Amino acid sequence: MVSKIPPEVFLIIAALFWGGTFVAIKLALDSVPPFLFISIRFWIAGLAILLLYRKILFRREIWNLAYMIPAFLTAFAALAGYAFQTIGLVSTTATQSGFITGAYVIIVPLLQIIIEKKYPSFRIWASVIIVFCGLYFISHNDAKSWNDWNVNHISIGDIYTLAAAFFFAIYIILIDIYSRKMPTPILVSLEILFIALLSTLALPFEENLFVSFNSINLDFKFWIGVLYTAIFASILTSQIQARYQKAVSASRAGILYSMEPVFSFFFAYLILGESLSLFGAIGCFLVLSGIILSEIK
């Protein structure tokens, strides 16, 4: 039955889980600084992955440069994305972060031209433009009328989040390349372990680089956030990406992943009480329209 489900469905499920991370991280950051959260998140995911794939990972032939270099590159891109996204959430809303992160749908086809020499079809470009327009409307979610359309309050959190979108775009392209060359369990496992290691090494530099925290509180909100992001938004989504993204183009995958900000608003509305204006609603409609267009044969 699972084999009959189109791979696009699984990529949208991944976007659903990612959409929930904005609320989970936003709540957890009341208790811990960003890199500590990321480090604990991925060490939990790493330990779980070691248990899950213990028969594979303890083979000596797995630990060679042919596997480790691709896993390290994908891990570095993913960590940079997670780091900037998490740091950005300190000073921006979950809804705004979700839709700014969705900008990677624009960046993916541009980077594909440079990295892979692949030129997306006209239909994909049309979908990208529609989704971009949708994200632009959503970025003006705070505007009360057309007279406020030019009012733009860009916070440092928004800038960090835009940087996250860039690295997530690189990550999507690397997954598109390496998932075709490596077994899924190996790529996912090594990637998660590398993210855990790199985020731990970054801990001493966090306070001076980004934000100052005076206290750490490993409370209920923290554990809910870290367990959700470790299990559902790290292990499960990484396996979905590595297994099913190879069946679609990176450009189309990027468009399907643009459902993430729509889901992020849904969760932010239900849990945090964040609202969506008329402009935001128009933006959601355009994002969905772009996704549907990308799927029309």
N, C-alpha and C positions, 0 to 999 in steps of 0.2 A: 504493500500500500504506500509506504513512504517513498519508494522508488518512482511511483507514478505522480507524485506531487512535483510541480515545476520548481526548479531551483530558485526562481524569483520569489516564490512564497517564503522560502527559508531566509532569504536575504531581508525581506520585509519583517520577518519575525526577529531577526537580529536587530533591525532598526527599532523595533518595539522595545526590546530589552535595553538598548542604548538610550532610548528616550527616557526611561525610568531613572537612568543614572544621574541626570541633572538634579532632580529632586533629592535623591539619596545622598549625593555628594554635597549639595547645598546645606542639607541638615547636618551632615557629619562634620562640615567645616566649622560649625559652632564649637566643636570639641577638640579638634586637632588641626595642625598645620597641613598644607597640601601634600608635601613630599612624604611625610610620615604616613598619611592616609594611603597614598599610592603604594608605598613600600609594604605596609601591612597587607593591603589588598592583594598584591601580587605574590607575596610569600605564602599567603593562604591558598591562592590559586595554584602556585607552584607545588606546594606540598600535595594538594589534591591531584594534580596532574601526574606527580611521581607515583602516587598510588594507583591511579587509573591506568597508566601505561608502564608500569614497573617492569613487565616482561620485555618491553621494547627498549626502554631507556637505559637499562643496565647492560646492554650489549656494547662491547668495546668498539665495534665498527661504526656505531652511531656517532661517536665523539670524534669526528674528523672535520677538517676545514671545509670540505665540500658541503657539509650540512650546517656547520656552525657559523660560517660567514653570512650566508643568506638569512639565517635565524637572527643573527646579531643586527643586521641592517634593518630587518622588519621590526625588531624589538626597539631599536633606537628611534625609528620614525614613530612607532606607536607610543613610546614613552614621552617623546617630545609633545605629541598631540595631547596625551592624557595630562601631562604636567601643565601646559599652558591653559588647557581647558579647566583644570581644577583650580589653578591659581586665579584664573579669570572669574570663577564663580565666587571668589571672596568678595568681589565688588560689583557684580552684576547679577541680574535675576536669572532664575533657571530658564524662564521662557526666552529671554533675550539671548542667553548663552546657546540654547538649543538651535535657534534660527541662525545665529552667526556661524556656528559650527557647520550648519548646512551649506555654507558657501563652498565647501569642498566639491560640491557637484559642478561648480564652475571651473575649479582649478584642475580637476582630474583630466578632462580632455585636453587642456592646454599643456599639461605636463606630459601627457601621452605623446603628443607631437614631438616633444623634445627628447624624451627618454626612450620610447619604444618606436618612434617613427610611424605611429599609427594615426590615421586620420579618420575621425568619427564620421558616420554618415550624416546626411542632411537632416534626417529625422531626429537623430540624437542631438545635433546642434539646436534644432528648433525646440526640443524638450529642455535643453539646458537654458535657453533664453527665457522660456516660460517660467521655469523654476527660479531663475535669477530674479525675474520680475516679482515673483511671489515672495521671495526672501526680502526684496527691497520694500515691498508693501509692509511686510511684517516688521521690518526694522523701524518703521514709523508707527508702531503699535500705540505709542503714547500720544500721538497727535489726536486732538479733539475734532479738528476740521481741516479742510484743505488749506486754510490760512496758516495752520501750524506745520504744513508739510515740510517747510525748509528748516524747521527747528530741529537741530540735531545735537544731542548731548552724548558725545562719545566718551565713555569712561576708560580708565586704564584696563579695567576688566574686559571691556569689549575688544581692545587691541590685543590683549593676550589671547582671547578666544579666537580672533581672526588668525593669529599665528598658529593656533591649534588646528584650524581648518586646513591650513597649508600642509602641515605635517601629516594629517590624516589622509590628505589626497596622495601624498607620497607613499603612505602606508598601503593604500588601496592598490596602487600601481605595483608595488613590490609584491603584494600578495598575488596579484594577477600573474606576475612573472614566475615566482618561486613555487606557488602551489601546483603548478604544472610539472615541476621538476623534482619535488620532494614528497615523500609520503606525509599525509596530513598529520598523523600523531607526532611525528618527529618535528615538523615545522612548528606546530602549536606548542608542544612541550618546551622546546628550546627557546622559543620566543618568549613565553611567559617567565621562564627561569631567568633569562637575560634581563627582562624588564624589572624583575624583583631585585636582581643584583645591582643594576645601574641606578635604580631609584634609591637604594640603600646607600650607595656611594655618594649620592647627591645630597643626602641629609645634612652634612656639616655646612653646606653652602647656602641652604635655603633661606635662613633668616636674613642674612646680609644681602642676598640677591633680590628677594621679592617682598616678603611681608614678615612682620614681627609678631610673634605669639608669646604671651606671658604665661600661659597655662595649658596643660594637656589634660583632657578629661575623657577617659575611655568609657563613656556612658552608653545608654541604650541606643540613642540616635547614631552614635558612631558604629556600633556593632551591626545594626540593621543596614547602614550604608555600606560598610566594608564587606559584609557577607553577600549582600545583593550584588555589588559590583564585582566581587571576586568570582562568584559561582555563575551567575546568569550573564553578566556583562563582560566577563573575561573568558572563562573556560568555555562556556556554551557558545558564545558568539564567535570566538576564535575558531572553534571547530566548524561552525557553520560557514564562516568565510573561507577557510582553507579547503573545505569539501565542495561547496556549491558555487563559490564565486568563479571558479575556473570554467563553469558552464556558460557564463555570460561575459560580455565585454566589460572592461573596467569602467567605461563611460556609462553603460547601462547600470552597472552595479552602483556607481555613484549617485545616479538618479533615484534608484530604489532606496538607497540609504538616506536620501533627502526626506523620507518619511519620518526620520528620527526627530527633527524639530517639531513636527506636528504631534507626535506622541509625547514629546517633552512638555508641550503646552498642556496637553490633556492631563498629564499627571500633576503638573504645577497648578493647574486650575482646581483639581480635586483635592490635593493635599496642602498646597501652600496658599490657595485662594488668589492666585495671580489671574489677571483678566486679559481678554482679547478684545480689541476694539473692532470697529467696522473695517479699518484698514488691515488689521491682522487677519480677520476672517477672509477678506478678499485674497490676501496672501496665501492662506491655507488652501483655498480653492485653486489658485494658480499652481501651487506645488503639486497638488493631486492631479491636476490636468496634465502637467508636464510628465508625470509618471505614467499616466494612462497612455499618452501619446507615444512614449518610448516603448510601450509594450505592443502597440498596434503593428501588425506585420504588413 
